[in-house]
Amino acid sequence: MVWTRFVCSRLSAGLLGCWFLLCAPSPIQAEWYVAGQLGANFADPLRNVRGSGTLAGLDAPNFNLKTSPAFGGKVGVFPGHGLFGIELDVSHSTPHIKNLDDVPGIHLSVTNIGAHVVLRYPGVTWQPYIGGGPALLVAHLGRSSTTESDTQVSVGGNVLVGIRAFVTPKVALFTEYKYTDSTFRFGGAFGPVGGFDATYRAHQLFVGLSYHF
C-alpha cells in the first residue's frame, strides 16, 4: 500500500508537471483539442486472484466481468502542429463482477486517467494515430453479501490506436481502440479480515467527436 501511494504520488506529480509545461507560453504555435467519447468496455476476467492481509497465500478462481458502456473525454496538444502530441484521457466504465456459482455478483466501477504520448499522420482529412502511456485506475468495489465497499488506486498502462476524420477544418470524428493493463488491490474488500489482489485487463472501443483549435 505504501509503495502504491508513493508511485501514484510521483506519477501524479509528473503528469501535472508535463501539463503545466505544455500550458506555459511558447513562441511555437500549437494545435490543441478537446474531445468526448462513447463506447464499450470488454474486460477480461480478473485473473491471479490472491488474498491479502490475513488471507495472504490463498488463491481464488478468476472473477468474470460484464461488458459495460464506457464514456469519457480528452484534452491534448500537438506542439507546432507536428507528429507528436500529449493528451490527458479520462474514461469511466462499470465492468461488474458476475455471479460465481451461488455467490452473487458485485458492483465494480473503474475510472481510467491516462497520460498518453500520441504519434499521428498529419493528414488534412484522415489522421491515423497510435499512442500510449501510464495511467491511474480508480476502482470502486461495491458492498455486497460477501464484500465491503472498497476503493483502490493503482498504476497501470494504456495502449491505443485510432483514426480521426475531419468533417470541417476544426471538427473531427474519430474511432479508437484502447487496451489497459493494471493490478487491483482491494485491501479492505473483506473488512478487517483482508482483501484480494487481481490482474485487470480491458479492451475498449470508442467513437467520439473532437474540436481542434
C-alpha positions in Angstrom: 0.0 0.0 0.0 2.8 2.4 0.9 4.6 1.6 -2.4 1.4 2.1 -4.4 0.8 5.5 -2.8 4.4 6.5 -3.4 4.2 5.5 -7.1 0.8 7.2 -7.5 2.1 10.4 -6.0 5.1 10.5 -8.2 3.1 9.7 -11.3 0.5 12.4 -10.4 3.3 15.0 -9.9 4.8 14.0 -13.2 1.5 14.4 -15.1 0.9 17.8 -13.5 4.4 18.9 -14.4 4.0 17.9 -18.0 0.6 19.6 -18.2 1.9 22.9 -16.7 4.9 22.7 -19.1 2.5 22.4 -22.0 0.4 25.2 -20.8 3.3 27.6 -20.5 3.6 30.3 -23.1 5.6 29.3 -26.1 6.6 31.1 -29.3 5.7 27.9 -31.3 2.1 27.7 -32.2 0.4 24.5 -31.0 -2.7 22.6 -32.0 -4.9 22.0 -29.0 -8.0 19.8 -29.0 -10.8 18.6 -26.7 -12.9 15.5 -27.3 -15.8 13.5 -26.0 -16.1 9.7 -26.5 -18.7 6.9 -26.0 -18.2 3.2 -26.4 -18.0 -0.2 -24.7 -15.6 -1.8 -22.2 -14.8 -5.5 -22.8 -12.9 -6.6 -19.7 -11.1 -9.9 -19.3 -11.8 -11.9 -16.1 -9.9 -10.7 -13.0 -7.0 -13.1 -13.0 -4.4 -14.1 -10.5 -6.8 -13.5 -7.7 -5.0 -13.8 -4.4 -5.8 -13.0 -0.8 -4.2 -10.1 1.1 -4.0 -9.3 4.8 -4.7 -12.3 6.9 -5.9 -14.1 3.7 -2.4 -13.8 2.1 -1.3 -17.0 0.4 -4.9 -18.0 -0.6 -5.9 -18.2 -4.2 -9.3 -17.8 -5.7 -10.9 -18.6 -9.2 -11.0 -15.9 -11.8 -13.8 -13.4 -11.4 -15.6 -12.9 -14.7 -16.6 -9.3 -15.6 -19.5 -7.9 -17.5 -19.3 -6.0 -20.7 -20.3 -2.4 -19.9 -20.8 1.0 -21.5 -17.9 3.4 -21.3 -17.6 7.2 -21.7 -15.0 9.9 -21.2 -13.1 12.8 -22.6 -9.7 14.0 -23.8 -7.6 17.2 -23.8 -4.5 17.2 -25.8 -1.9 19.3 -27.7 0.4 18.8 -30.8 3.2 21.3 -30.4 4.0 23.1 -33.6 1.1 21.1 -35.3 3.6 18.3 -35.6 3.6 14.5 -35.5 3.9 14.0 -31.7 1.4 15.1 -29.1 0.5 14.6 -25.5 -3.1 14.1 -24.2 -4.9 13.6 -20.9 -7.6 10.9 -21.4 -10.2 10.1 -18.8 -12.8 7.3 -19.2 -15.3 5.5 -16.9 -16.9 2.1 -17.1 -18.8 -0.4 -14.9 -17.5 -3.9 -15.5 -19.4 -5.5 -12.7 -18.2 -8.9 -11.3 -20.6 -11.7 -12.4 -22.1 -14.3 -10.1 -19.7 -17.1 -9.1 -21.9 -20.2 -8.7 -24.1 -19.3 -5.7 -22.1 -16.2 -4.8 -24.0 -13.0 -6.1 -22.3 -10.5 -8.3 -20.5 -7.4 -7.1 -20.8 -3.9 -8.4 -17.4 -2.6 -9.8 -16.6 0.8 -11.4 -13.3 1.8 -13.0 -12.1 5.3 -13.8 -9.1 5.3 -16.1 -6.9 8.5 -16.1 -4.2 8.2 -18.7 -1.3 10.4 -19.9 -0.6 9.5 -23.5 2.1 10.3 -26.0 0.4 10.2 -29.4 2.0 9.8 -32.8 -0.2 10.7 -35.8 -0.1 11.0 -39.6 -0.9 14.7 -40.0 -3.3 14.4 -43.0 -5.7 17.1 -43.9 -8.8 14.8 -43.8 -7.6 11.4 -42.4 -5.3 11.1 -39.4 -4.5 7.6 -38.2 -2.7 7.6 -34.8 -1.2 5.4 -32.2 -0.2 6.2 -28.6 0.1 5.0 -25.0 1.4 5.8 -21.6 0.9 5.4 -17.9 -2.5 5.5 -16.2 -4.0 5.8 -12.8 -7.0 3.5 -12.3 -9.5 4.3 -9.6 -11.6 1.2 -9.0 -14.6 1.1 -6.6 -15.9 -2.3 -5.3 -19.5 -2.1 -4.0 -20.9 -3.5 -0.8 -22.4 -7.0 -1.2 -23.3 -10.0 0.8 -19.7 -11.1 0.7 -17.7 -7.9 0.4 -17.3 -4.4 2.0 -17.3 -1.2 0.0 -13.6 -0.5 -1.0 -11.9 1.9 -3.3 -8.3 1.5 -4.6 -6.0 3.5 -6.8 -3.4 1.6 -8.9 -0.8 2.4 -11.6 -1.3 0.8 -15.0 -0.7 1.4 -18.6 -2.8 2.2 -21.8 -2.0 1.4 -25.4 -4.3 2.9 -28.1 -4.8 3.1 -31.9 -7.3 5.1 -33.8 -8.2 7.2 -36.8 -9.6 10.7 -37.0 -11.6 12.1 -39.9 -12.1 15.9 -40.2 -15.5 16.9 -41.3 -14.6 20.6 -41.1 -11.2 22.2 -40.6 -11.7 22.2 -36.8 -14.2 19.3 -36.1 -13.3 15.7 -36.5 -15.0 12.3 -35.9 -12.8 9.5 -34.5 -12.9 5.9 -33.6 -10.4 4.3 -31.2 -9.3 1.0 -29.6 -7.6 1.2 -26.1 -6.1 -1.6 -24.1 -5.5 -1.3 -20.4 -3.4 -3.4 -18.0 -3.1 -3.0 -14.2 -3.3 -4.8 -10.9 -6.2 -4.0 -8.5 -5.5 -4.2 -4.7 -8.7 -4.2 -2.7 -7.1 -4.4 0.7 -10.4 -3.9 2.6 -12.8 -6.0 0.5 -13.5 -8.4 3.3 -13.3 -5.9 6.1 -10.7 -6.5 8.9 -10.0 -10.0 7.6 -8.3 -8.6 4.5 -9.0 -8.4 0.8 -7.6 -9.5 -2.6 -5.3 -8.6 -5.4 -6.1 -9.3 -9.1 -4.8 -8.6 -12.6 -7.2 -6.3 -14.6 -7.1 -6.1 -18.4 -9.6 -4.5 -20.6 -10.3 -3.7 -24.2 -12.3 -0.5 -25.0 -13.8 0.6 -28.3 -14.8 4.3 -28.6 -16.3 6.7 -31.1 -16.1 10.4 -30.5 -16.1 14.0 -31.6 -13.1 16.3 -31.3 -12.7 20.0 -31.7 -9.3 21.4 -32.7 -8.1 25.0 -32.1 
